Amino acid sequence: MKNNYLVIPAAGRGSRSGLSYPKTLYKFNSKPILINIIENVLSSKIFIKKIIIIVSPKGKYKIQQYLKQYKLLNLCELIIQYQPKGMAHAVMQLKKSSFINRYSNILLIWGDVANPQKTSVNKLFFSFTINYNDFAFLSKFVSKPYTLVIRNKKKVTGVIETKGNKTINYGERDVGIFIFKYNKIFKFLNYITSNKNSNLNEQSFLNIINKLVKENNSVEGYPQATKTDIISLNRISDIK
């Protein structure tokens, strides 16, 4: 059986949301976003060996308290991201994990994805498995996409951040739910996070896709996400 690990970068401080606590703890449908993510994935058909949560130094205690309240703490390992250097850097914190030598498949879900549906996660995992992908992600066609999936003859060649480009009225975007073979992307993460000229932000993680494609790895985006899957917390108004 493959060792599937759920990884949730949850070190976001919630400053843009006006929150005084980690934004992953904001409640959506009466539960903290973090708990929605974990419970939905655990109720899916994917066998999760361990849950790795990337936390900030200040947010660790509050996240621990909620995990304890929902009886999930024993399933989780919390790793501190001491400096807010973005998503690529957050994912790279996995090298600190005591499970580093056991990773096989990583299911990565951003900690602000409000309520990822178990059916969508199941579809992604199934597609990833039967197509022997090295890296795959959920996507959806939307108006004014925050990110844009680039394809050449239907083949994914990259995902870019649109930065509010008003000329892009409609397109395919990722939804912040990925799955990949850990050993395939570790070297790319290491390159990005050690590159002094790299701007370590969410876009830096997405640049991994370009690098994987260039080295002929199997990368695919599956437009199977629902309207619920694309709800994420940037500002409070985003999920009300």
NUKOLSE-931445 format. One line per 10 residues: their letters; for each residue x, y, z of C-alpha. Coordinates in Angstrom, 2 decimals. Each point is the difference from the previous one (the first is absolute). Layout:
BEGIN
A	X,Y,Z | ...
//
This chain:
BEGIN
MKNNYLVIPA	0.00,0.00,0.00 | 1.28,3.44,-0.93 | 0.84,2.44,2.79 | -2.33,2.90,-0.74 | 0.56,3.12,2.08 | -2.28,2.98,0.26 | 1.95,3.25,0.20 | -1.68,3.27,0.96 | 2.00,3.26,-0.06 | -1.78,1.96,2.74
AGRGSRSGLS	2.51,2.65,1.06 | -2.06,2.82,-1.53 | -0.47,2.78,2.54 | -3.30,1.26,-1.36 | 1.20,3.61,-0.11 | -1.85,0.76,-3.26 | -3.11,-1.52,1.56 | 0.33,2.19,3.08 | 0.29,-3.02,2.26 | 2.10,-0.21,3.16
YPKTLYKFNS	0.40,-3.78,-0.33 | 0.99,-2.43,-2.79 | -2.50,0.33,-2.82 | -0.26,-3.77,-0.30 | -1.93,0.12,3.29 | -2.70,2.29,-1.39 | -3.33,-1.83,0.11 | -1.78,-1.02,-3.18 | -3.25,-1.97,0.33 | 0.42,0.11,3.80
KPILINIIEN	3.46,-1.62,0.04 | 3.54,1.35,-0.36 | 1.28,-0.26,-3.58 | 2.88,-2.21,1.17 | -2.43,-2.49,1.54 | -2.13,-0.02,-3.17 | 3.07,-0.89,-2.06 | 1.12,-2.80,2.30 | -3.40,-1.57,0.62 | -0.97,0.08,-3.67
VLSSKIFIKK	3.25,-1.64,-1.10 | -0.22,-2.63,2.75 | -3.52,-0.85,-1.15 | 1.21,-0.46,-3.60 | 1.22,-3.27,-1.50 | 3.64,0.99,0.40 | 1.89,-1.72,2.78 | 1.92,2.77,1.76 | 3.00,-1.16,2.01 | 0.65,3.32,1.73
IIIIVSPKGK	-1.04,3.65,-0.15 | 2.80,2.55,-0.15 | -0.99,3.58,0.84 | 2.38,2.91,-0.62 | -0.60,2.63,2.68 | 1.40,3.36,1.08 | 1.72,0.34,3.40 | -2.87,2.13,1.32 | -2.75,-2.12,-1.53 | 1.21,-3.41,1.16
YKIQQYLKQY	-1.65,0.03,3.43 | -3.44,1.05,-1.26 | 0.09,-2.59,-2.77 | 0.99,-2.68,2.51 | -2.94,0.94,2.22 | -2.51,-0.36,-2.83 | 1.50,-3.31,-1.12 | -0.29,-1.24,3.56 | -3.60,1.21,0.24 | -0.96,-1.98,-3.11
KLLNLCELII	2.06,-3.05,1.06 | 2.38,0.29,-2.95 | 3.26,0.98,1.69 | 1.38,-3.55,0.18 | -0.30,-0.34,-3.77 | 2.01,3.14,-0.66 | 3.58,1.19,0.00 | 0.47,3.77,0.25 | 3.07,1.58,-1.59 | 0.86,3.64,0.58
QYQPKGMAHA	0.75,2.35,-2.89 | 1.99,2.64,1.87 | -0.01,2.59,-2.77 | -2.97,0.80,-2.29 | 1.79,-0.65,-3.27 | -2.94,-1.36,-1.95 | -1.41,-3.29,-1.17 | 3.05,-1.57,-1.63 | 1.95,0.63,3.19 | -2.92,-1.31,2.09
VMQLKKSSFI	-0.15,-3.28,-1.91 | 3.78,-0.32,0.23 | -0.39,-0.19,3.80 | -0.93,-3.64,-0.56 | 3.71,-0.80,0.15 | -0.22,0.62,3.77 | -2.63,-2.69,0.43 | 0.75,-3.21,1.86 | -1.78,-1.77,-2.89 | 2.29,1.39,-2.70
NRYSNILLIW	1.24,-3.45,-1.07 | -3.49,-1.47,-0.18 | -1.68,2.41,-2.39 | -1.48,-1.40,-3.17 | -2.95,2.08,-1.20 | -0.66,3.46,1.40 | -3.52,1.40,-0.07 | 0.56,3.74,0.40 | -2.90,2.31,0.86 | 0.49,3.69,0.75
GDVANPQKTS	-1.14,0.82,3.53 | -2.50,2.61,-1.20 | -2.04,-2.34,-2.25 | -3.24,0.28,1.93 | -1.69,-3.34,-0.60 | 1.61,-2.34,-2.56 | -2.46,-2.69,-0.97 | 0.90,-3.63,0.59 | -1.50,-0.97,-3.37 | 2.35,2.43,-1.75
VNKLFFSFTI	3.00,-1.29,1.94 | -0.99,-3.55,-0.92 | -0.20,0.91,-3.69 | 3.41,1.66,0.10 | 1.63,-2.95,1.73 | -1.61,-2.48,-2.41 | 1.07,1.97,-3.08 | 3.52,0.48,1.38 | 0.31,-3.74,0.65 | -1.41,-1.49,-3.19
NYNDFAFLSK	1.89,2.46,-2.21 | 3.31,-0.54,1.82 | 0.47,3.72,0.55 | 2.97,1.43,1.84 | -1.90,3.19,0.86 | -3.69,0.79,-0.34 | -2.44,2.64,1.20 | -3.69,0.85,0.01 | -1.17,2.86,-2.18 | -3.16,1.79,-1.09
FVSKPYTLVI	-1.00,2.37,-2.80 | -1.09,3.31,1.51 | -0.37,3.66,-0.85 | 2.94,2.23,0.90 | 2.25,-2.84,1.22 | 2.50,0.79,2.75 | 2.42,-2.49,-1.57 | 0.01,-1.25,-3.57 | 0.81,-3.49,-1.23 | 2.04,0.12,-3.20
RNKKKVTGVI	-0.43,-2.86,-2.46 | 1.57,-0.89,-3.33 | -2.13,-2.44,-2.02 | -1.91,-0.82,3.21 | 3.24,-0.82,1.85 | 0.74,2.04,3.13 | 3.17,2.05,-0.37 | -0.37,2.27,3.02 | -2.17,1.95,2.40 | 0.49,3.74,0.35
ETKGNKTINY	-1.39,2.63,2.36 | -2.12,2.52,-1.90 | 0.64,2.83,2.50 | -3.41,1.46,-0.75 | 0.61,0.21,-3.77 | -3.25,1.53,-1.24 | 0.44,-1.42,-3.51 | -0.51,-3.55,1.27 | -3.77,-0.29,0.34 | -0.30,-3.77,0.05
GERDVGIFIF	2.33,-2.93,0.42 | 1.08,-3.10,1.86 | 1.46,0.51,3.48 | 1.45,-2.31,2.60 | -1.92,-0.12,3.30 | 2.86,-0.63,2.44 | -0.32,-3.79,0.13 | 2.98,-1.99,-1.33 | 1.37,-3.52,0.15 | 3.51,-1.06,-0.93
KYNKIFKFLN	2.75,-2.54,0.45 | 2.23,1.57,2.63 | 3.31,-1.24,-1.42 | -0.86,1.56,-3.37 | -0.30,3.56,1.22 | 2.36,0.18,2.96 | 2.97,1.07,-2.12 | -2.06,2.72,-1.69 | -1.21,1.32,3.35 | 3.57,-0.02,1.24
YITSNKNSNL	1.13,2.01,-3.04 | -2.79,2.56,0.34 | 0.40,0.55,3.73 | 3.80,0.22,-0.18 | 0.02,2.37,-3.00 | 0.93,3.45,1.35 | -1.68,1.66,-2.96 | -3.29,-1.82,0.55 | -2.98,1.92,1.37 | -1.34,-2.57,2.42
NEQSFLNIIN	-3.74,0.33,-0.38 | -2.92,-2.12,-1.17 | 1.08,0.47,-3.60 | 3.36,-1.62,0.81 | -1.69,-3.28,0.88 | -1.97,0.06,-3.24 | 3.26,0.46,-1.90 | 0.78,-3.60,0.94 | -2.53,-1.04,-2.62 | 2.02,1.66,-2.79
KLVKENNSVE	3.18,-1.72,1.17 | -1.65,-3.41,0.24 | -1.41,0.32,-3.52 | 3.38,1.03,-1.43 | 1.54,-3.18,1.38 | -2.78,-2.14,-1.53 | -1.75,-0.88,3.23 | -3.67,-0.89,-0.17 | -1.98,3.10,1.07 | -3.75,0.40,-0.33
GYPQATKTDI	-2.79,2.30,1.09 | -3.46,-1.48,0.44 | -2.93,2.45,-0.36 | -2.13,-1.97,2.44 | -0.25,2.56,2.81 | -3.39,1.17,1.26 | -1.18,3.50,0.86 | 0.59,-0.84,3.65 | 3.61,-1.06,-0.65 | 0.96,3.44,-1.30
ISLNRISDIK	-1.13,1.85,3.15 | 3.08,1.21,1.84 | 0.70,2.63,2.64 | 2.02,2.97,-1.10 | -2.35,2.57,1.46 | -3.03,-0.71,2.18 | -2.29,1.14,-2.82 | 1.32,-2.86,-2.16 | -1.86,-2.67,1.96 | -3.08,1.77,1.28
//
